[in-house]
Amino acid sequence: MKELNLNKSVAELVREYPELRDVLASLGFTDILKPGALKLMGSIMTLPRGAVVKGISFDRLAEALEKEGFTLTNGEQQKRQARLRDYIGRLHRGEEADVVREDFVQHFTDVAPEEIAAAEQELIKGGVPVREVQRLCDLHASLFEGHIESAPAAPQSGDDEVDELPPGHPLSLLRLENEGLSQALTDLEQAIETSDMRTVAAQTAALNAVRSHYAKKEELLMPFLYDYGVTGPSQVMWGVDDEIKKELGVLTRSLKEDPENLMIVRGRLHQLMTRIREMIVKEDKILFPLSLRFFTQEQWYQIYRDLFEMGMAFVDEKTLPRWPQGEKWILSQQAPPEALDGRVKLPTGELTVRQLQGILKLLDVDITFIDKDDILRYFLNEGRIFSRPLTALGREVYSCHPPEVIPVVRQMLLDFKAKKRDHMEVWRRIMGRPVGVRYLAVYDEAGEYMGTVEFVQDYQKALDHFAKQPVRPQK
């Protein structure tokens, strides 16, 4: 009996059974079987993962190997993961979702959220672009609908399933936001049905509060998941969130300019609402259970603190339940008054820490400082343009940006360090308001790079002021 241990690499298996080379070559493993590739990639690539990379059905691979007298052993989890990746891969290759789903239900009665996460992550590692995984994210959700198992208790926090969490727990609060969001979508749908154009325009604008909900998800949950190596769902969801926000912005502007544009954008508005509802399901069935399984109690306390600081959406914050354990932790973290009694000496004078803090609070600007190692060390959010939770402190700046922006940020910081440039400016409209984002390299007296400071400011007030001033003819 020729047993193929699925935990072993392709290179190990070929050394053990040289005749395996020809079988794999006939199945399409031609590249990895070249001497150089076999030595390099074959030493880390397993058969299940190789099947995903080559776009070969695991069932087809298993059938061909068994036909040649091989028996697959161990790696039951690898087999399961390979099948999941295969189903998602078939969707990406354009196969009908109903056909894929029919095969899926034959092998799976349920699937854990982390299995979906790992499947998407492996596809990305295997070379499938994030944008492509993102493009069919909604199909992934429909594939697993009704088959995602309930989350067990989180071993580190001691909490029960997501459904049984205490009312003030961060996930309970985010679920309340989603309930409010669902009601807002229902109200909008009703307004569209009655062709109440002005109400549709107003309710579409109000729907932009989803940006706050997505910001909390992206700034509070996803970075912690990255710390645990769970990157696939975060990368995909963040990209879909950005698409939703962009389309919502376009439709909001169109209806604001003329509510009668509803006749033109009605179809797009329905599609957008469908995508938002699908994201609610994906958060509830994948993102929230994943977070519950990984995060520690301390991390949930930090998230709870930052949720209210970032502001709640689609709910009345005054009526929201509080989490006694979280409130107690927040009180324990507050700095004693004497912590602000120090003095800061500068070339042009000195201030107490308390005085400096008072001055900074008067600046209607967002300021963020990233040190020479690309770690976020300080922020001021008095401009309230971009959210920035306290959990962001001490993190690499890249975890604060969506996947497609990271290469731009990375290149900018490399240029600052190499002194190829010392600033970058981005001028854009956010929710219709003119916003300037300025990145400036910070160097010491000797010219050594110390970090980068980001200034974000809303210029609408200044523009309104100058628009009221009469234009005086020049002499």
C-alpha positions as CSV (number, residue, x, y, z in Angstrom):
1,M,0.0,0.0,0.0
2,K,1.4,3.4,-1.1
3,E,0.3,5.9,1.5
4,L,0.5,9.6,0.8
5,N,0.5,11.6,4.0
6,L,-1.2,14.9,3.2
7,N,0.8,16.7,5.9
8,K,4.0,16.1,4.0
9,S,5.3,18.4,1.2
10,V,5.2,17.5,-2.5
11,A,9.0,17.1,-2.5
12,E,8.9,14.6,0.4
13,L,6.2,12.6,-1.3
14,V,8.1,12.5,-4.7
15,R,11.2,11.4,-2.9
16,E,9.3,8.6,-1.2
17,Y,7.4,7.6,-4.4
18,P,9.3,8.7,-7.5
19,E,6.4,7.3,-9.7
20,L,4.2,10.0,-8.2
21,R,5.9,12.6,-10.4
22,D,4.3,11.4,-13.6
23,V,0.9,11.2,-12.0
24,L,1.1,14.8,-10.8
25,A,2.5,16.0,-14.1
26,S,-0.6,14.5,-15.9
27,L,-2.8,16.4,-13.5
28,G,-1.1,19.8,-14.3
29,F,1.6,20.0,-11.6
30,T,4.2,20.5,-14.3
31,D,5.8,23.7,-13.0
32,I,6.3,22.6,-9.5
33,L,7.9,19.3,-10.6
34,K,10.8,21.1,-12.4
35,P,14.0,20.4,-10.4
36,G,14.5,23.9,-9.2
37,A,10.9,24.5,-8.4
38,L,10.5,21.1,-6.7
39,K,13.5,22.0,-4.4
40,L,12.2,25.5,-3.6
41,M,8.4,25.4,-3.6
42,G,7.9,21.7,-3.5
43,S,9.5,21.6,-0.1
44,I,6.8,23.8,1.4
45,M,3.8,23.0,-0.8
46,T,1.4,20.2,0.2
47,L,-0.8,18.4,-2.2
48,P,-4.0,20.1,-1.0
49,R,-2.5,23.5,-1.3
50,G,-0.9,22.8,-4.6
51,A,-4.3,21.7,-6.0
52,V,-5.7,25.1,-5.1
53,V,-2.8,27.0,-6.7
54,K,-3.2,25.0,-9.9
55,G,-7.0,25.2,-9.9
56,I,-7.4,21.4,-9.7
57,S,-10.4,20.0,-7.8
58,F,-9.3,18.1,-4.7
59,D,-11.8,15.4,-5.4
60,R,-10.3,15.0,-8.9
61,L,-6.8,14.9,-7.4
62,A,-7.8,12.3,-4.8
63,E,-9.6,10.1,-7.4
64,A,-6.6,10.1,-9.8
65,L,-4.1,9.2,-7.0
66,E,-6.3,6.4,-5.7
67,K,-6.7,5.1,-9.2
68,E,-2.9,4.8,-9.4
69,G,-2.8,2.8,-6.2
70,F,-2.1,5.6,-3.7
71,T,-4.0,6.0,-0.4
72,L,-4.4,9.4,1.1
73,T,-3.8,9.5,4.9
74,N,-3.9,12.1,7.7
75,G,-4.6,15.7,6.9
76,E,-8.4,15.4,7.3
77,Q,-8.4,19.2,8.0
78,Q,-6.3,19.8,5.0
79,K,-8.8,17.8,2.8
80,R,-11.6,19.9,4.2
81,Q,-9.8,23.1,3.6
82,A,-8.8,22.1,0.1
83,R,-12.4,21.4,-0.7
84,L,-13.5,24.8,0.7
85,R,-10.8,26.6,-1.3
86,D,-11.9,24.6,-4.4
87,Y,-15.5,25.6,-4.1
88,I,-14.5,29.3,-3.7
89,G,-12.0,28.9,-6.6
90,R,-14.7,27.5,-8.9
91,L,-16.8,30.6,-8.2
92,H,-13.9,32.8,-9.2
93,R,-13.5,30.8,-12.4
94,G,-17.1,31.7,-13.3
95,E,-18.9,28.5,-12.5
96,E,-22.6,28.9,-11.7
97,A,-23.1,29.4,-7.9
98,D,-26.1,26.9,-7.8
99,V,-23.9,24.1,-9.3
100,V,-21.1,24.8,-6.8
101,R,-23.5,25.0,-3.9
102,E,-25.0,21.6,-4.8
103,D,-21.6,20.0,-4.6
104,F,-20.8,21.9,-1.4
105,V,-23.8,20.6,0.6
106,Q,-22.8,17.0,-0.3
107,H,-19.6,17.3,1.8
108,F,-20.5,20.0,4.4
109,T,-23.3,20.2,6.9
110,D,-21.6,23.2,8.5
111,V,-18.5,25.3,8.2
112,A,-16.7,27.3,10.9
113,P,-16.1,31.0,10.4
114,E,-12.3,30.4,10.7
115,E,-12.4,27.8,7.9
116,I,-13.9,30.4,5.6
117,A,-11.2,32.9,6.8
118,A,-8.5,30.3,6.1
119,A,-9.9,29.4,2.7
120,E,-9.9,33.0,1.5
121,Q,-6.5,33.6,3.0
122,E,-5.0,30.6,1.2
123,L,-6.5,31.8,-2.1
124,I,-4.8,35.2,-1.6
125,K,-1.5,33.5,-0.6
126,G,-1.8,31.3,-3.7
127,G,-1.8,34.3,-6.0
128,V,-5.5,35.1,-6.4
129,P,-5.6,39.0,-6.3
130,V,-7.4,40.4,-3.2
131,R,-9.6,42.4,-5.6
132,E,-10.7,39.2,-7.3
133,V,-11.6,37.5,-4.0
134,Q,-13.3,40.7,-3.0
135,R,-15.3,40.8,-6.2
136,L,-17.0,37.6,-5.5
137,C,-17.2,38.1,-1.7
138,D,-21.1,38.2,-1.9
139,L,-21.1,34.8,-3.7
140,H,-18.9,33.3,-0.9
141,A,-21.5,34.3,1.6
142,S,-24.4,32.9,-0.4
143,L,-22.4,29.6,-0.8
144,F,-22.1,29.1,3.0
145,E,-25.5,30.6,3.9
146,G,-27.3,28.3,6.3
147,H,-24.2,26.2,6.9
148,I,-22.1,28.4,9.1
149,E,-21.9,26.9,12.6
150,S,-22.5,28.8,15.7
151,A,-19.5,30.2,17.6
152,P,-18.5,28.3,20.7
153,A,-17.5,30.1,23.8
154,A,-14.3,32.1,23.5
155,P,-11.7,30.2,25.5
156,Q,-9.9,33.4,26.6
157,S,-12.8,35.6,27.6
158,G,-15.2,33.1,29.0
159,D,-18.1,34.7,27.2
160,D,-20.8,32.6,25.6
161,E,-21.9,32.5,22.0
162,V,-22.4,35.9,20.2
163,D,-26.2,35.5,20.8
164,E,-25.7,35.2,24.5
165,L,-23.2,38.0,25.1
166,P,-24.1,40.6,27.7
167,P,-26.1,43.6,26.3
168,G,-23.3,46.1,26.5
169,H,-20.6,43.9,25.0
170,P,-18.9,45.5,21.9
171,L,-20.4,42.8,19.6
172,S,-23.8,43.3,21.1
173,L,-23.5,47.1,20.4
174,L,-22.3,46.5,16.9
175,R,-25.3,44.2,16.3
176,L,-27.6,46.9,17.6
177,E,-26.1,49.2,15.0
178,N,-26.8,46.7,12.3
179,E,-30.4,46.4,13.5
180,G,-30.7,50.1,13.1
181,L,-29.0,50.0,9.7
182,S,-31.5,47.2,8.6
183,Q,-34.4,49.4,9.7
184,A,-33.0,52.4,7.8
185,L,-32.7,50.2,4.7
186,T,-36.4,49.0,5.1
187,D,-37.5,52.6,5.5
188,L,-35.6,53.6,2.4
189,E,-37.1,50.7,0.4
190,Q,-40.6,51.9,1.4
191,A,-39.9,55.4,0.3
192,I,-38.6,54.2,-3.1
193,E,-41.8,52.1,-3.6
194,T,-44.0,55.2,-3.0
195,S,-41.6,57.3,-5.2
196,D,-41.3,59.8,-2.4
197,M,-38.3,61.4,-4.0
198,R,-37.4,64.0,-1.4
199,T,-37.7,61.4,1.4
200,V,-35.5,59.0,-0.6
201,A,-32.8,61.7,-1.0
202,A,-32.9,62.5,2.7
203,Q,-32.8,58.8,3.8
204,T,-30.0,58.0,1.3
205,A,-28.0,60.8,2.8
206,A,-28.7,59.5,6.3
207,L,-27.5,56.1,5.2
208,N,-24.0,57.5,5.1
209,A,-23.8,56.9,8.8
210,V,-22.7,53.4,7.7
211,R,-19.3,54.9,7.3
212,S,-19.0,55.1,11.1
213,H,-20.1,51.5,11.5
214,Y,-17.5,50.3,9.0
215,A,-14.8,52.5,10.5
216,K,-15.3,50.8,13.9
217,K,-15.2,47.4,12.3
218,E,-12.0,48.3,10.3
219,E,-10.2,50.2,13.1
220,L,-11.2,48.0,16.1
221,L,-11.8,44.4,15.0
222,M,-9.7,43.9,11.9
223,P,-6.3,45.1,13.3
224,F,-6.6,42.6,16.2
225,L,-7.5,39.8,13.7
226,Y,-4.3,40.7,11.8
227,D,-2.3,40.2,15.0
228,Y,-3.6,36.7,15.1
229,G,-2.7,36.1,11.5
230,V,-6.3,36.2,10.3
231,T,-6.0,38.5,7.3
232,G,-8.2,37.1,4.5
233,P,-11.7,38.2,5.6
234,S,-10.4,41.6,6.7
235,Q,-8.7,42.3,3.4
236,V,-11.8,41.3,1.5
237,M,-14.4,43.0,3.7
238,W,-12.5,46.3,3.8
239,G,-12.4,46.4,0.0
240,V,-16.1,45.7,-0.2
241,D,-16.8,48.4,2.5
242,D,-14.9,50.9,0.3
243,E,-16.9,50.0,-2.7
244,I,-20.2,50.4,-0.8
245,K,-19.1,53.8,0.6
246,K,-18.0,55.0,-2.8
247,E,-21.3,54.0,-4.5
248,L,-23.3,55.5,-1.6
249,G,-21.4,58.8,-2.0
250,V,-22.2,58.9,-5.8
251,L,-25.9,58.2,-5.3
252,T,-26.2,60.6,-2.4
253,R,-24.7,63.5,-4.5
254,S,-26.9,62.6,-7.4
255,L,-30.1,62.7,-5.4
256,K,-29.0,65.8,-3.5
257,E,-28.6,67.6,-6.8
258,D,-32.0,66.6,-8.0
259,P,-34.3,64.2,-6.2
260,E,-35.9,63.3,-9.5
261,N,-32.7,61.5,-10.4
262,L,-34.3,58.6,-8.5
263,M,-35.8,57.5,-11.7
264,I,-32.3,57.1,-13.1
265,V,-30.5,55.6,-10.1
266,R,-33.3,53.4,-8.7
267,G,-31.7,50.2,-9.9
268,R,-28.3,51.1,-8.5
269,L,-29.8,52.1,-5.2
270,H,-31.5,48.7,-4.9
271,Q,-28.2,46.9,-5.7
272,L,-26.4,49.0,-3.1
273,M,-28.9,48.1,-0.4
274,T,-28.6,44.5,-1.2
275,R,-24.8,44.7,-0.8
276,I,-25.2,46.4,2.5
277,R,-27.6,43.7,3.8
278,E,-25.2,41.0,2.6
279,M,-22.4,42.7,4.6
280,I,-24.6,42.7,7.7
281,V,-24.9,38.9,7.3
282,K,-21.1,38.5,6.7
283,E,-20.3,40.5,9.8
284,D,-22.8,38.5,11.9
285,K,-21.8,35.1,10.7
286,I,-18.1,35.4,10.0
287,L,-16.4,38.6,11.4
288,F,-18.1,38.7,14.8
289,P,-17.7,34.9,15.6
290,L,-14.1,35.0,14.5
291,S,-13.4,38.0,16.7
292,L,-15.0,36.3,19.7
293,R,-12.9,33.2,19.2
294,F,-9.6,35.0,19.2
295,F,-9.8,38.2,21.3
296,T,-8.8,38.4,24.9
297,Q,-10.9,40.0,27.6
298,E,-8.4,42.9,27.8
299,Q,-8.8,43.5,24.0
300,W,-12.6,43.6,24.4
301,Y,-12.3,46.2,27.1
302,Q,-10.1,48.3,24.8
303,I,-12.6,48.0,22.0
304,Y,-15.5,48.9,24.3
305,R,-13.7,52.1,25.3
306,D,-13.1,53.1,21.8
307,L,-16.5,52.3,20.4
308,F,-18.2,55.2,22.2
309,E,-15.2,57.5,21.5
310,M,-15.7,56.9,17.8
311,G,-19.4,57.4,18.0
312,M,-22.4,55.1,17.4
313,A,-24.5,55.0,14.3
314,F,-28.2,54.2,13.7
315,V,-28.9,54.0,17.4
316,D,-29.6,56.5,20.2
317,E,-26.4,56.4,22.2
318,K,-28.2,57.6,25.3
319,T,-30.4,54.5,25.5
320,L,-27.6,52.0,24.8
321,P,-26.8,49.5,27.5
322,R,-23.4,49.7,29.2
323,W,-21.1,46.9,30.0
324,P,-20.3,47.0,33.7
325,Q,-17.0,45.1,33.3
326,G,-15.9,47.4,30.6
327,E,-16.9,50.5,32.5
328,K,-14.9,49.3,35.5
329,W,-11.8,48.7,33.3
330,I,-12.0,52.2,31.8
331,L,-12.0,53.7,35.3
332,S,-9.0,51.7,36.2
333,Q,-7.1,53.0,33.2
334,Q,-7.6,56.7,33.7
335,A,-4.4,58.5,34.4
336,P,-4.1,60.2,37.8
337,P,-4.3,64.1,37.8
338,E,-0.6,64.4,38.7
339,A,0.3,62.8,35.4
340,L,-0.4,66.2,33.7
341,D,1.7,68.2,36.1
342,G,5.0,67.9,34.2
343,R,6.5,70.6,32.0
344,V,7.6,70.6,28.4
345,K,10.6,72.8,27.6
346,L,10.9,74.1,24.0
347,P,13.4,76.5,22.3
348,T,10.8,79.3,22.5
349,G,9.4,78.7,26.0
350,E,7.9,76.1,28.2
351,L,4.4,74.9,29.0
352,T,2.9,72.5,31.6
353,V,1.5,69.3,30.1
354,R,-1.9,70.5,31.2
355,Q,-1.5,73.8,29.4
356,L,-0.2,72.1,26.2
357,Q,-3.1,69.6,26.3
358,G,-5.6,72.6,26.6
359,I,-4.0,74.3,23.6
360,L,-4.0,71.2,21.4
361,K,-7.7,70.6,22.2
362,L,-8.5,73.9,20.5
363,L,-7.0,72.9,17.2
364,D,-9.8,71.9,14.7
365,V,-7.4,69.5,12.9
366,D,-6.5,65.8,13.0
367,I,-2.8,65.2,13.7
368,T,-1.1,61.8,13.6
369,F,2.6,61.1,14.2
370,I,4.3,58.0,12.9
371,D,7.8,57.3,14.2
372,K,10.8,56.2,12.1
373,D,9.8,52.5,12.5
374,D,6.4,53.3,11.0
375,I,4.6,52.9,14.4
376,L,1.7,55.2,15.2
377,R,2.8,57.0,18.4
378,Y,0.4,60.0,18.8
379,F,-2.8,61.4,17.4
380,L,-5.1,64.3,17.9
381,N,-8.7,64.0,16.7
382,E,-10.2,67.4,17.3
383,G,-11.0,67.8,13.6
384,R,-13.2,64.7,13.8
385,I,-12.6,63.9,10.1
386,F,-11.0,60.5,10.4
387,S,-11.6,58.2,13.3
388,R,-8.6,57.1,15.3
389,P,-9.1,54.8,18.3
390,L,-6.6,54.4,21.2
391,T,-6.1,50.8,20.1
392,A,-4.2,52.2,17.1
393,L,-1.4,53.5,19.3
394,G,1.7,51.3,19.1
395,R,0.6,49.7,15.8
396,E,2.2,49.7,12.4
397,V,0.6,52.5,10.4
398,Y,-0.3,50.0,7.6
399,S,-3.0,48.4,9.8
400,C,-4.8,51.7,9.8
401,H,-5.3,51.7,6.0
402,P,-7.3,49.6,3.5
403,P,-5.3,47.0,1.5
404,E,-5.2,48.9,-1.8
405,V,-3.8,52.1,-0.1
406,I,-1.0,50.3,1.8
407,P,1.5,50.2,-1.2
408,V,1.1,54.0,-1.6
409,V,1.7,54.6,2.1
410,R,4.7,52.3,2.2
411,Q,6.3,53.9,-0.9
412,M,5.7,57.4,0.6
413,L,7.5,56.5,3.8
414,L,10.3,54.9,2.0
415,D,10.7,58.1,-0.1
416,F,10.7,60.3,3.1
417,K,13.4,58.1,4.7
418,A,15.5,58.3,1.5
419,K,14.8,62.0,1.2
420,K,13.5,61.6,-2.3
421,R,10.7,63.9,-1.2
422,D,9.6,65.5,2.1
423,H,5.9,65.9,1.7
424,M,2.8,64.7,0.0
425,E,-0.6,66.4,-0.2
426,V,-4.0,64.9,-1.0
427,W,-7.0,67.2,-1.6
428,R,-10.4,65.5,-1.9
429,R,-14.1,65.9,-1.0
430,I,-15.3,63.7,1.9
431,M,-19.1,63.7,2.2
432,G,-19.1,66.8,0.0
433,R,-16.7,68.8,2.2
434,P,-13.2,69.9,1.0
435,V,-10.6,68.1,3.0
436,G,-6.8,68.5,2.8
437,V,-4.5,65.7,3.9
438,R,-0.9,66.7,4.2
439,Y,2.0,64.3,5.0
440,L,5.3,65.9,6.1
441,A,8.6,64.2,6.9
442,V,10.1,65.1,10.2
443,Y,13.9,65.4,10.5
444,D,16.1,66.3,13.4
445,E,18.9,68.9,13.5
446,A,21.3,66.5,11.9
447,G,18.9,65.7,9.1
448,E,18.0,62.2,10.5
449,Y,14.5,61.0,9.7
450,M,12.4,60.9,12.9
451,G,9.0,60.1,11.5
452,T,6.1,61.5,9.5
453,V,3.3,63.8,10.7
454,E,-0.2,63.8,9.0
455,F,-2.4,66.9,9.1
456,V,-6.1,66.5,8.1
457,Q,-8.3,69.6,7.9
458,D,-11.7,70.5,6.7
459,Y,-11.5,73.7,4.7
460,Q,-15.3,74.3,4.2
461,K,-15.4,77.1,6.9
462,A,-12.6,79.0,5.2
463,L,-14.2,78.7,1.8
464,D,-17.5,79.8,3.1
465,H,-15.9,82.9,4.7
466,F,-14.1,84.0,1.5
467,A,-17.2,83.3,-0.6
468,K,-19.0,86.0,1.4
469,Q,-16.3,88.6,0.9
470,P,-16.7,91.0,-2.0
471,V,-14.1,90.8,-4.7
472,R,-12.2,94.1,-4.7
473,P,-10.7,95.2,-8.0
474,Q,-6.9,95.3,-8.0
475,K,-5.3,98.6,-8.4
